[in-house]
């Protein structure tokens, strides 16, 4: 499955509002696809962790190669 964020990023720029941060650049339908993709990927990883730990570790190792320059996740704040 192609990453829907890449689909949005690859789309054409709006000639009227391009570069204007006042306007949303992601429509509700696109945001729903992005969030559903994130949920699906998380479910897939958690299922692998439980049912196929070796494959899970392989996926985590592969993913770390693509995220080496990405900030670590923010720690959740309590309460």
C-alpha positions as CSV (number, residue, x, y, z in Angstrom):
1,X,0.0,0.0,0.0
2,X,1.4,3.4,-0.9
3,X,1.8,5.9,1.9
4,X,-1.1,8.4,1.6
5,X,1.1,11.2,2.9
6,X,3.3,10.7,-0.2
7,X,0.2,10.8,-2.3
8,X,-0.7,14.2,-0.9
9,X,2.8,15.5,-1.1
10,X,3.1,14.4,-4.8
11,X,-0.1,16.2,-5.7
12,X,-0.3,19.4,-7.7
13,X,0.0,22.8,-5.9
14,X,-3.0,25.1,-5.9
15,X,-2.0,28.0,-8.1
16,X,-4.2,30.4,-6.1
17,X,-3.2,29.5,-2.5
18,X,0.3,28.0,-3.0
19,X,2.6,29.1,-0.3
20,X,-0.2,30.7,1.8
21,X,-0.1,29.0,5.2
22,X,-3.5,30.4,6.0
23,X,-5.2,27.6,3.9
24,X,-5.3,23.9,4.8
25,X,-3.3,21.8,2.3
26,X,-4.8,18.5,3.4
27,X,-8.6,17.8,2.9
28,X,-10.6,15.9,5.5
29,X,-10.8,12.8,3.2
30,X,-7.0,12.8,2.8
31,X,-6.5,13.2,6.6
32,X,-8.8,10.3,7.2
33,X,-6.7,8.2,4.8
34,X,-3.5,9.2,6.5
35,X,-4.8,8.3,10.0
36,X,-6.3,5.0,8.8
37,X,-2.9,4.1,7.2
38,X,-1.2,4.9,10.6
39,X,-3.7,2.8,12.5
40,X,-3.3,-0.1,10.0
41,X,0.5,0.0,10.2
42,X,0.5,0.1,14.0
43,X,-1.9,-2.8,14.2
44,X,0.3,-4.8,11.7
45,X,3.4,-4.2,13.9
46,X,1.6,-5.0,17.1
47,X,0.2,-8.2,15.6
48,X,3.7,-9.2,14.4
49,X,5.2,-8.5,17.8
50,X,2.7,-10.9,19.4
51,X,2.6,-13.6,16.7
52,X,6.0,-13.4,14.9
53,X,8.6,-11.7,17.1
54,X,11.4,-12.4,14.7
55,X,9.6,-10.7,11.8
56,X,8.6,-7.9,14.1
57,X,12.3,-7.3,15.0
58,X,13.2,-7.4,11.3
59,X,10.6,-4.8,10.5
60,X,11.8,-2.5,13.4
61,X,15.4,-2.9,12.2
62,X,14.4,-2.0,8.7
63,X,12.4,1.0,9.8
64,X,15.2,2.3,11.9
65,X,17.3,2.7,8.7
66,X,14.7,5.0,7.3
67,X,14.2,7.0,10.5
68,X,17.8,7.5,11.6
69,X,17.5,11.3,11.1
70,X,14.1,11.7,12.6
71,X,13.6,12.9,16.1
72,X,12.7,10.4,18.7
73,X,9.0,10.3,19.6
74,X,7.8,12.7,22.3
75,X,7.2,11.2,25.6
76,X,3.6,11.4,26.7
77,X,2.8,13.8,29.4
78,X,0.9,12.6,32.5
79,X,-2.5,13.7,33.3
